[in-house]
Amino acid sequence: MSTKKVLQHVDKNMNVLVKDLRVLIQQPSVSAKNQGIKKCANLVRSTLKKSGINAEILTMKDYPPIVYGEVKSKKNPNKTLLFYNHYDVQPVEPVELWDEDPFSGKIKGNRIYGRGSSDDKGELITRIRAVASFLNVTGDIPCNVKFVIEGEEETGSAHIEEYLKKYRKKFSCDGVIWEFGHVDSKNRPIIDLGMKGLLYVELSLRESKMDAHSSLAVLIKNPAWRLVEAIKTLRDSSGKILIKDWYKEVQPLAKSDIKILKSFPFDEKEFKKEYGIKK
C-alpha cells in the first residue's frame, strides 16, 4: 500500500476533516449534565458510516451509548487494531471566560475553538479520516480496524467495564491505541503507545457527630490534621510509595525499554516553560 498517496489524500481533503470536526463540536455532549449525549452518539455513527466504516450504537440500561465501528482488511484479516475514543466533553463553566461560544467550532487562523476540538472529538475525527483515506486510495486498510467510542469518559467511565464484559468478543483485538496524542513544541505529531496506570482512593474521618467551632480544637481532635498525618505515611519525600508490597509485582525496565524512553522526543525546557516549572 502506498502510504505516501494516503497522506496526500488526507492533506488534499483537509477541508472535509475540518468540516466534520466543526459539526461534532457544534453538537453539545456534556456527560456531567447528560446534555446532547444521544444526539452526539448518532452524529458520530453517521460520521463513521459516511467515511466507509460500518457503525452501530451499543446500549445498556440507561447508560450513555457506545458507538462501535469496524472495517475489515482484505489483505490482512488476521490482525486487528482498536481505537478508543470518547465523544463526551467537559462542562463549559465558567462560561464567562470563553471568548467564543464553547460549541461554535469557530476557526481563527490555524486553530478551531470549542469544547472537544482537541479532547476528544479532534483526535477521533483524525482517526476516522485516516481510515477513510486508506479506503479511498487503496480500497483496503493495513489491518482490521475497530472503533470503541464512549460517552462518559469525562465523568469517569463508570460503565465501561460492563460494556467490555458484554461485548468482549466484538471488541477483541490485537492492540489498542488510546485517545491520547499531541503536537509537541517542534510541531511534531506524537502518538503515545504506553500510559501509566491510575489509582485513586478517598479517605474520610469523623471526630464528632456535628460541626464544631475552632475554639474546641483543644478538646476535639481536628480530622484534617489526622488525614494529613495519614497521607504522609503513603510516600516519602522522594516519591517512593511506602505501602507494604506496593512494588511486589512491578517489573523492572528492560534495557530496550530504557533505550526507547531515552529516544522519546521530549523537550524538557519547553515543557517547564509551558507550565512555569522552575526546578
N, C-alpha and C positions, 0 to 999 in steps of 0.2 A: 504494500500500500504506500502511496506517495503522501507522506506526512506534510511535505512542503506545499503540495497543492491544497491539502485540507486547511492548512494555516492561511493560505492565500484566500481561500473561500471565507474563512472566519473574518479576515480583515475587510474583504470586499462587501460582506453583508453585516458589517458592524451596526449599520442603521437599524437592522431588524432586531439585533440584540438589545440595543438601547431602547427601542420602542417597546419590546416585550417587558423589559425591566421597569420602564415607567408605568406600564399598565399594572404590573404587580404592585408597585409602590403605591399607586393610587387606590388600591383596594386595601382599606384598613384591615388588620388582622391581629388585634391585641389580645393575646390569650389570657392575660390577667383580668380582662373585662369581658371576655367571650364576645369580643367585638369583631364581626365580619369573618369569623373563622371558617364557617361552612362555605361562604361565598368565595373566600380565597382558595379553599381546597378545590372547589370546582374550577376556578380560574387556572390553578396550577395543572390540573388534569387536562384542561383544554390546551394549555401551552405545550404540554408533553405530546399530546396527540397530533397537533398540527406540525410538530417537529419530527414526526415519523416514529414516535415512541408509544408502544402500547401502554395504556394507562387505565387505572381504575381507582376508586375510592374505597378504602377499607374502614369499616366502622365496628365499634364495640360499645355496647351500652350507650351512655350519653357522653362518652369521651370525645375529645376533638379527633376528627378523622385523620387517617394517614393516607397520603397519596402514593400509590405504588406504580412504578413504571418499569418496563422491561423491553430490551431489544436483544434478539438472539443473533449471534455471529454465525455466518455460513462457513467460514474457513477455520474458525477456532471455537467450536461449540462446547469444548470441554473445560474451558476456563471462564470464570465469572468474577467481575468486579462490581462491587456495590457502592453507590454514592449515598451517603447520609446527608440530608439537609433538613431545614425546617422552614415553614412559611409564616410562622407567627413572629411578631415583633414586640418590643418593649412598649410600655405606655409612653405617651408623648410629653407628659408633665415633667417639669414646669413649662407649659406651652408658651409662656411669655418670653422665654429665652430663645425661641425659634425666630429666625429672620424670615422664614418662608412657611407656608402651610406644610406641616410634617408629612402629609400624604400627597404633596403636589408632584413629586418627581421632577422638580424644576432643574433645568440644565443651566449651569453657569460655567462658561469656559469649557474645561475638560472634565467637569465633575457633575454628578447627579445628586441632588439633595432630597432626602426623605427617609422616613423610617424603613429599614430593610434594604436601603441602597447598597449597603455592604453586608451587614449581618441580618438576614442571610439570603435575601432574595437576589442580591447581586451575584453571589457565588453560585447559587442554584441556576440562574439563567446562563452563566458562562458554561456550566457543565452540560446543560441541555443543548446549547448551541454547538458545543464541541461534538456531541454525538450527531446532531443534525448535519453538521458539515461533513463528517465522515460518510454518512449515508448519502448525502447529495453528491459527493465527489467520487466515492468508490462503490457505493451501493452496498457497503458492508461496514462492520466495525471490527477492531482488532480482537475483541473477545466479547462474550456476553456482558451486557451492562444492565444493572438493576438500579432503580431509584427508590429509596425509602425516605419520604418527606413528611415529617410530623408537624403537629400544630400546637404543641405545648412545651417546646424546649425552653422558652423564656420563663416558664413557671416551674421548671424542674423535671420535666419529662415524667410526670407521676405515673403514667400508664404505659410507657414504652415497653416495660418488661412483660406486661400481659399481652401486648401486641406481638412481641417477639416469640413468646411461647405459642400463641395461637397460630401464627403464620411462619413458624420455624422453617418449614420445608420451602415455602415460597421465597423466603429471604435468604436461603442458603447460598453461599458464595465462597470464593477462594480468598478474597481480600476485601477490605472496606477502606474507603477514603472518606474521612470525616469532613465536616463542613469547613474547617479552617484553611486559610490561605491568605497571603497578603503580598503587597508590593513593598520592597524594602527602600531604604534611603537612596539607593543607586538605581531605582526604578526597575528592579529585577523581580519578576513574579516568583513567589516562594510557595511551594506546597509541602507542608509538614506531613511526614508519613509515620510519626510517632508522637504520642502525647503522654504527659504524666498522669497519674491517677488522681482521684479526688476522694477525700473522706471528710465529712463534717459531722459534728456532734453538738448537742445542745445541753448545757449544764444549767441546772436551776437549783436554788437553795432558798429555804424559808426559815427565818428565825422567830417570827412572831405571826400571829394569826391576822394582824391588821397593820396598816401603815403606821409607822411610829415617828415621832418628832426626833430631829437630830440631837436634841438635848438629852435623849435617853441612850445615847451611844455608850455611856459608861455602864449602863445596865443591860443593854441588849447588844449582842454581837452583830456587827454590820455584815450582812450577807455578801456585799460587794467585795469586802476585803478577804472574806473566806474564799470567794471564787478566784480572786487574784492569786491567792496562795495555791489553790488547786491547779490553775493554769500553769503556774511556774514550775510545777512538777512534771509537766509533759515534755519539756525540752530544755536543753542547756543554752548558754549564751552563744554557742557556735552553731546552733540549729539542730544538734543531734537529738533525736527522739529518745526519751528516757523510759518509755513504756516497755515493760518486760516482753521479750520475744518479738518486738516490733520488726527487727531486721532478720528474723529467723529464716524466712523464705525468700529474702532478697538475693537475687543472683548478681554476682559481681560483673562489671562490664568486661567484655572480651576486648582484646587488642583491636579487632576490626571495628568494634563499637566506638572505641576511643578515637580511632582514625577518622571515622565518619563524622563524629562530633567536632573534631578539630577542623575538618574541611567545611563545616557548615558556614555559609556566608552571613555571619552575624557581625554587625558593626557596633561594637561596644560604645564607642564615643558618641555616635549618633543616637543610640538608644538612651544613654544618660542625658544627652542634650534634650531629647524629646520629652522625657519625663522629669527633668530637673533634678536628676540624681547627682550628688557631688562626690560620693565615695564609690 
